[in-house]
Amino acid sequence: MIAAGERWHDGTIRFAIEDWLGAGAIISRMVGNRSAEAEAAAAAFERLRHTLHAILSHCPSGRELIDAGYPDDIDIAAELDADRAIPLLERNAFTLANL
């Protein structure tokens, strides 16, 4: 599981709460051993799952989407259990893994 983040215009690292919570949402549904980082992402998602739309609307990426005229993208991003599969990186290609 990789929560990537992005960069500010000056090149510095920009923490991406949406990546961390998205990873936590997926991790929370997975079975098996978890690293401390994976456990923290899952715990953050579980704590904030009922306020995802508000969190995403107020984070830097969400504000950028709204300002660019794409507020519906936040609605889509805040949906839970919208798909029954996740992308899985195997070697150099993504495949679908069913939940």
MOSULCOR-V405057 format. One record per backbone hydrogen bond with DSSP energy under -0.5 kcal/mol. CO is the residue of the C=O (numbers start at 1). NH is the residue of the N-H. If there is no record, write none. Layout:
BEGIN
co=CO nh=NH
co=CO nh=NH
END
This chain:
BEGIN
co=2 nh=4
co=6 nh=14
co=8 nh=11
co=12 nh=8
co=13 nh=15
co=14 nh=6
co=15 nh=17
co=16 nh=19
co=16 nh=20
co=17 nh=21
co=18 nh=22
co=19 nh=23
co=20 nh=24
co=21 nh=25
co=22 nh=26
co=23 nh=27
co=24 nh=28
co=26 nh=29
co=27 nh=30
co=35 nh=39
co=36 nh=40
co=37 nh=41
co=38 nh=42
co=39 nh=43
co=40 nh=44
co=41 nh=45
co=42 nh=46
co=43 nh=47
co=44 nh=48
co=45 nh=49
co=48 nh=51
co=49 nh=52
co=51 nh=55
co=52 nh=56
co=53 nh=57
co=54 nh=58
co=55 nh=58
co=55 nh=59
co=59 nh=63
co=60 nh=64
co=61 nh=65
co=62 nh=66
co=63 nh=67
co=64 nh=68
co=65 nh=70
co=66 nh=69
co=70 nh=73
co=71 nh=74
co=71 nh=75
co=72 nh=76
co=73 nh=77
co=74 nh=78
co=76 nh=79
co=84 nh=99
co=86 nh=97
co=88 nh=90
co=88 nh=95
co=90 nh=92
co=90 nh=93
co=93 nh=90
co=95 nh=88
co=96 nh=98
co=97 nh=86
END
